[in-house]
Amino acid sequence: MTHLLLVVTFLSPFLGILPAPPASTPQVSAITTYLPQHPFYVSICQIDYNRENESLEISLKLFIDDVEDIMQREGVGRLYVGESKEHAETNTFINRYLAQHFIIKVDGQEESLRFLGKEIESDAVWCYLEGTNIPSFSEIEIQNSVFMDYIESQVNIVHVKKAKTEKSLMFNKDKRSGSLSFD
């Protein structure tokens, strides 16, 4: 039971379950001693509907080592994400991959998502996308198969916020798409 608590404590900041523990918390260092470097395969996505701009603002958090591994398996080669020698076409490669594995339909119509860029945060990369010209919607369908072709235990969590309502979906190898209804 202690190990489960330590794992939950470790994952909480990434999953947004609990606030991050202070850096001096001994539980965090205990986890790194007992667990492999990266034992969990999860991505977190936040989709916010901006009514004023009529857009979907999408933030997708991925582990850098997973991005590197998948891009190599896809035949792209090493990207060196977040390093001084990062491949000049990294954004293009990530955008191309996401266009195939992260698809959104709004009221039955597939949205063309624009890749805005990325930001490095420790061992993760935040990818930012945007869907525009969306005056409103009542249903959003999401296909999120990011990394699932190569990582069997991959879990992708998506939170969608429209006005004051937030709903969530969780995807895995058996469930790669889902939809949410909003009033």
GUROLUM-260233 format. One record per atom (N, C-alpha, C): residue in one letter; x, y, z. Coordinates in steps of 0.2 Angstrom, whole numbers, plus 5000, padded with zeros to 4 digits. Example, Ala and Ser with C-alpha at 12.3 -4.5 7.8 and 13.67 -1.06 7.14 Angstrom:
GUROLUM-260233
a506649725039/a506249785039/a506649845039/s506449895035/s506849955036/s506450005039/
//
This chain:
GUROLUM-260233
m500449945000/m500050005000/m500450065000/t501050065003/t501450125004/t501750134997/h501950084993/h502150104986/h501650134982/l500950114982/l500450144979/l500350214980/l500450234987/l500350304989/l500950344986/l501550314986/l502150344983/l502050354975/v501750304972/v501650314965/v501150374964/v500550374967/v500050424967/v500350494968/t500750494973/t501050554975/t501550584969/f501850534966/f502350554961/f501950574955/l501450544953/l501050554947/l500550614948/s500350634954/s499850684955/s499950744951/p500550774952/p500650844948/p500550834941/f500750774938/f500750764931/f500050754929/l499650714933/l498950704931/l498450754933/g498750804938/g498250854940/g497850834946/i497950784949/i497550754954/i497650794961/l498250804963/l498450844969/l498950894967/p499050944972/p499650984970/p500250954971/a500750984968/a501450954968/a501750954975/p502050904977/p502350904984/p502950954984/p503150974990/p503751014990/p504350974987/a504851014984/a505450974981/a505750934987/s505750954993/s506150924998/s505750865001/t505150844998/t504750785000/t505150724999/p505350685004/p505750625004/p505350564999/q504650564999/q504350514995/q504550524988/v504650584985/v504850584978/v505550554977/s505950564981/s506650534980/s506650454981/a506150434985/a506050364987/a505850334980/i505350364977/i505050334971/i505650324965/t506050374965/t506550364959/t507050314961/t507050294967/t507550234969/t507250174967/y506550164968/y506250104967/y505950084960/l505750144957/l505450134950/l505950144944/p505850114939/p506150134933/p506150204931/q506550234927/q506550304925/q505850324923/h505450294919/h504850314916/h504350254916/p504050234922/p503650174922/p502950184919/f502750244918/f502050264916/f501950294910/y501550274906/y501450304899/y500850344899/v500850404899/v500250444900/v500350514896/s499850534893/s499850604891/s499250644894/i499250704894/i498750744897/i498550804892/c497950814891/c497750864886/c497250904889/q497250974888/q496751024890/q496551054884/i495851054883/i495551084877/i495051144880/d495251204879/d494751254881/d494451294875/y493751294876/y493451334871/y493451404872/n493651444868/n493751514868/n493151544864/r492651564868/r492051594864/r492151654861/e492551704864/e492751764861/e493051754854/n493551714854/n493951704848/n493651644843/e493151614846/e492851554842/e493351504840/s493751484846/s494251434844/s494351384850/l494651324848/l494851274853/l495551294854/e495751304861/e496451304862/e496651244866/i497151214863/i497351144865/i498051144867/s498151114873/s498851104876/s498851024878/l499451004875/l499550924875/l500250914878/k500250884884/k500850864888/k501050794886/l501650784884/l501950724882/l502650714885/f502850654887/f503550644889/f503950644883/i504550684884/i505050694879/i505350624877/d505450584881/d505750514879/d505250474875/d504650484876/d504150454872/d504150484865/v504150544865/v504150584858/v504750554854/e505350554857/e505950534854/e505850464852/d505650414856/d505550344854/d505150334848/i504550364849/i504050364844/i504250394837/m504550444837/m504850474831/m505350434828/q505750404832/q506250354829/q505950294826/r505450264829/r505050214827/r504650224820/e504450294820/e504150314814/e504550324808/g505250314809/g505750324804/g506050394803/v505850444808/v506050514808/v506850514810/g507050474815/g507650484818/g507650524824/r508150534827/r508250564834/r508150644833/l507650674837/l507550744836/l507950784841/y508150764847/y508450794852/y508050854855/v507350834856/v506850884858/v507150924865/g507150984864/g507351034870/g508051034871/e508451004867/e509151014867/e509451064862/s510051084863/s510351134859/s510451114852/k510451044851/k510551014844/k509850994842/e509351014844/e508650994842/e508651004834/h508350944831/h508250944824/h507851004822/a508051034816/a507651094814/a506951084812/e506751024810/e506051004808/e505650974813/t505850974820/t505550944825/t504750964825/n504651024825/n503951044825/n503551014819/t503851014814/t503550984808/t503350914809/f503850874812/f503750804813/f503250794818/i503250824823/i502750824829/i502050834826/n502050894822/n501350914819/n501050854815/r501550834811/r501250774806/r501050714810/y501350694815/y501150644819/y500550654823/l500450714826/l499850734829/l499250734825/a499350754819/a498850764814/a498550694812/q498950644813/q498650574811/q498350544818/h498550564824/h498350524830/h497950564835/f497850634833/f497450674838/f496950714833/i496350684833/i495850714828/i495250734832/i495050794830/i494450824834/i493850834829/k493250814830/k492650834826/k492250874831/v491950934828/v491550974832/v490850974828/d490350944832/d489650934829/d489750894822/g490150844822/g490150804817/g490650824811/q490950884812/q491450904807/q492150904809/e492550874805/e493250864807/e493550934807/e493950954812/e494251014813/e495051014810/s495251064807/s495951074805/s496251104810/l496751064814/l497051094819/l497751124817/r497851184820/r498551214818/r499051204824/f499651184822/f500151174827/f500451244828/l500451264835/l500651334836/l501351334839/g501551274841/g502251264844/g502251224850/k502851224853/k502951184859/k503351214864/e503351194870/e503751224876/e503951164880/i504551164882/i504851114886/i504751124894/e504551074897/e504451074905/e504851014908/s505451024910/s505750964913/s505850914908/d505550854910/d505550794905/d504950784901/a504550844900/a503950844896/a504050894891/v503550894886/v503550944881/v502750954880/w502651024881/w501951044879/w501851064872/c501351034869/c501251054862/c500551094862/y500651144858/y500051194858/y499751184851/l499051174850/l498651174844/l498051224845/e497751234839/e497151274839/e496751254833/g496051254835/g495551244830/g495151314830/t495051344824/t494751404823/t494151404820/n493751464819/n493151474816/n492551424819/i492551414825/i492051374829/i491551424833/p491051444830/p490551494833/p490251464840/s490151404840/s489951364846/s489851294844/f489751254849/f489651174848/f489251144853/s488951094852/s488651054857/s488950984858/e489350964853/e489650894854/e490350904851/i490850874855/i491550864852/i491750794853/e491950764847/e492250694847/e492950704846/i493350664850/i494050664850/i494350594849/q494750584844/q495150524843/q495850544845/n496050504851/n496750514853/n497050454854/s497450434849/s497850374849/s498650384849/v498750444852/v499450464852/v499850404856/f500350384853/f500850334855/f500550264856/m499950254855/m499650184856/m499850134851/d500050154845/d500350104841/d500950064843/y501350094848/y501950074850/y501950054857/i501550094861/i501550084868/i500950054871/e500849994872/e500249954874/e499949984880/s500350004885/s500050034891/s499850104891/q499950144885/q499850214885/q499150234887/v499050284891/v498450314893/v498450384891/n497950414888/n497850484886/n497250514889/i497350564893/i496850594897/i496650664893/v496050674892/v495850734889/v495350774893/h495450834895/h494950874898/h494750934893/v494050934893/v493750984888/v493351034893/k493451104892/k493151154895/k492751194891/k492151204892/k491751254888/k491351294893/a491451354893/a491151404898/a491351384905/k490851364909/k491051344916/k491051264917/t490951234911/t490851154911/t491451124909/e491751084913/e492351044911/e492150964912/k492350934906/k492150864906/k492850824903/s492850764905/s493550724903/s493350654900/l493850634896/l493850574893/l494550544894/m494550474895/m495250434895/m495250384890/f495750384886/f495850344881/f496450294882/n496350234880/n496850174880/n496850134874/k497250084874/k497250034868/k496550014866/d496150004870/d495449974869/d494950034867/k495150094869/k494650154868/k495050214865/r495050224859/r495450274856/r495050334854/s494350334855/s493950394853/s493350394858/g493150454858/g492550464863/g492250534861/s491650544864/s491350614863/s491050634869/l490950704869/l490650734875/l490150784872/s489550794876/s489050834874/s489050894879/f488950954876/f488851014880/f488251044878/d487951084883/d487251124882/d487451184879/
//
